[in-house]
Amino acid sequence: MEFSRPVTIEPLPDEAVFDIAASEPERAPLAHRFGLLALDRLEARIRLERLPGGLLRLAADLAADVVQECVVTLEPVASRLEDSFTLLYGEPQNGAGEVVLSGEAELVEPIPGSTIDIGEAVAQQLSLVLDPYPRAPGVVAPTPAPGETKPDSPFAALAKWKRKS
């Protein structure tokens, strides 16, 4: 993993705070992993808190400066991302390999061994907050010109075939 920050949970106090930042040698492979033109900054403040029942809550605030490729013009699109997220970690209690809290079912990540990788948790969250269709400022998606017919959907042929049978 490109941005690994393992934390051993056994000597951990009831609450702990970690400030982490990806170095240039870590950011370059992360940029490649997520299809970015550049990852200029990735920082996070992580709070780990012990909860009843042997659970561990990871609450984090991440900040990143990324450069993606515009889906229309292929120009570089720089953006600043900020996000807060929470993960729960614990030992499986129901025999199915996951822990479920009462109330609304909430998946609890298993703890592999006695460490959790807070850097990888931040990297995974970054991948979720990236704009899947970045556009350069002022660029709109191309639309057919008036009078121009829209190409048939790949499913249109299936619909025609189904009507025939």
C-alpha positions in Angstrom: 0.0 0.0 0.0 1.2 3.4 -1.0 0.1 5.3 2.1 0.5 2.9 5.0 0.2 4.2 8.6 -0.4 1.1 10.7 -1.6 1.7 14.3 -1.3 -1.1 16.9 -4.6 -1.0 18.9 -3.7 -2.9 22.0 -1.6 -0.3 23.8 -3.9 2.5 22.4 -5.6 4.7 25.0 -9.4 5.2 25.1 -8.9 8.1 22.7 -6.0 9.0 20.4 -5.4 11.6 17.7 -3.1 11.3 14.7 -2.1 13.9 12.1 -0.9 12.2 9.0 0.3 13.5 5.6 1.4 11.7 2.4 4.9 12.4 1.3 5.8 13.0 -2.4 7.0 9.4 -2.8 3.6 8.2 -1.4 1.5 10.7 -3.4 2.8 9.8 -6.8 1.7 6.1 -6.6 -1.6 7.1 -5.1 -2.2 9.5 -8.0 -1.5 6.6 -10.4 -3.8 4.2 -8.4 -6.7 6.7 -8.7 -6.1 7.8 -12.2 -5.1 11.4 -11.2 -2.8 13.7 -13.1 -1.4 14.8 -9.8 -2.0 14.5 -6.0 -0.4 17.6 -4.6 -1.5 17.2 -1.0 -3.2 14.6 1.2 -3.5 15.2 4.9 -5.8 13.9 7.6 -6.6 14.2 11.2 -7.6 10.9 12.6 -9.4 10.3 16.0 -9.5 6.7 17.3 -11.9 6.1 20.1 -12.7 2.9 22.0 -16.4 2.1 22.2 -18.3 -0.4 24.4 -18.3 -4.0 23.1 -14.7 -3.9 21.9 -15.5 -1.6 19.0 -13.1 1.1 17.8 -14.3 4.2 16.0 -12.1 6.0 13.5 -13.3 9.5 12.8 -11.3 11.5 10.2 -11.1 14.8 8.4 -9.2 14.6 5.2 -8.0 17.4 2.9 -6.5 16.9 -0.6 -5.4 18.9 -3.6 -5.9 16.8 -6.8 -5.6 17.4 -10.5 -7.9 15.3 -12.7 -8.4 15.2 -16.4 -11.5 16.9 -17.8 -13.9 14.3 -19.3 -14.8 16.6 -22.2 -11.6 18.5 -23.1 -8.9 16.3 -21.4 -7.5 19.6 -19.8 -6.2 19.4 -16.2 -8.8 20.2 -13.6 -7.4 21.2 -10.2 -9.7 20.9 -7.1 -9.4 21.0 -3.4 -11.3 18.2 -1.5 -12.3 18.1 2.1 -14.3 15.3 3.7 -15.2 13.9 7.1 -15.9 10.2 7.5 -16.3 7.5 10.2 -15.4 3.8 10.2 -16.1 1.2 12.9 -13.7 -1.6 13.6 -14.3 -4.7 15.8 -14.2 -8.4 16.1 -16.9 -10.5 14.3 -19.6 -11.5 16.8 -22.2 -13.2 14.7 -20.0 -15.9 13.1 -20.5 -14.3 9.6 -17.3 -12.4 9.6 -18.9 -9.0 10.3 -20.2 -7.2 13.4 -23.7 -5.6 13.2 -24.7 -2.9 15.6 -28.3 -2.8 16.9 -30.7 -0.3 15.3 -29.8 0.4 11.7 -27.5 -2.3 10.5 -24.0 -0.8 10.3 -21.1 -2.8 9.0 -18.1 -3.0 11.2 -14.7 -3.7 9.6 -12.8 -6.6 11.1 -9.4 -5.8 12.7 -6.7 -7.8 10.9 -4.4 -8.9 13.7 -3.9 -6.1 16.2 -3.4 -3.2 13.8 -5.5 -1.0 11.6 -4.0 1.0 8.7 -5.3 4.6 9.1 -3.4 5.7 6.0 -5.1 3.2 3.8 -8.5 4.2 5.3 -7.8 7.8 4.2 -6.7 6.7 0.8 -9.8 4.6 0.3 -12.0 7.5 1.4 -10.2 9.8 -1.0 -11.1 7.5 -3.9 -14.8 7.8 -2.9 -14.8 11.6 -2.8 -13.1 12.2 -6.2 -15.3 13.7 -8.9 -16.1 10.8 -11.3 -16.7 13.3 -14.1 -14.4 16.3 -13.7 -15.0 19.2 -16.1 -12.9 22.2 -16.8 -14.5 25.5 -15.8 -17.2 26.6 -18.3 -17.2 23.2 -20.1 -20.5 21.5 -20.7 -21.2 18.0 -21.9 -21.6 17.9 -25.7 -25.2 17.6 -26.8 -26.6 16.7 -30.3 -27.1 19.7 -32.6 -30.8 20.5 -33.4 -32.1 18.1 -36.0 -29.2 15.6 -35.3 -30.5 12.2 -34.4 -29.3 10.7 -31.2 -27.4 7.3 -31.7 -29.4 4.3 -30.7 -28.7 2.9 -27.2 -27.0 -0.5 -27.1 -30.2 -1.7 -25.4 -32.4 -0.5 -28.2 -31.4 -3.5 -30.3 -32.3 -5.8 -27.5 -35.7 -4.2 -27.1 -36.4 -4.6 -30.8 -35.3 -8.2 -30.6 -37.6 -8.9 -27.6 -40.6 -7.4 -29.4 -40.0 -9.7 -32.4 -40.1 -12.8 -30.3 
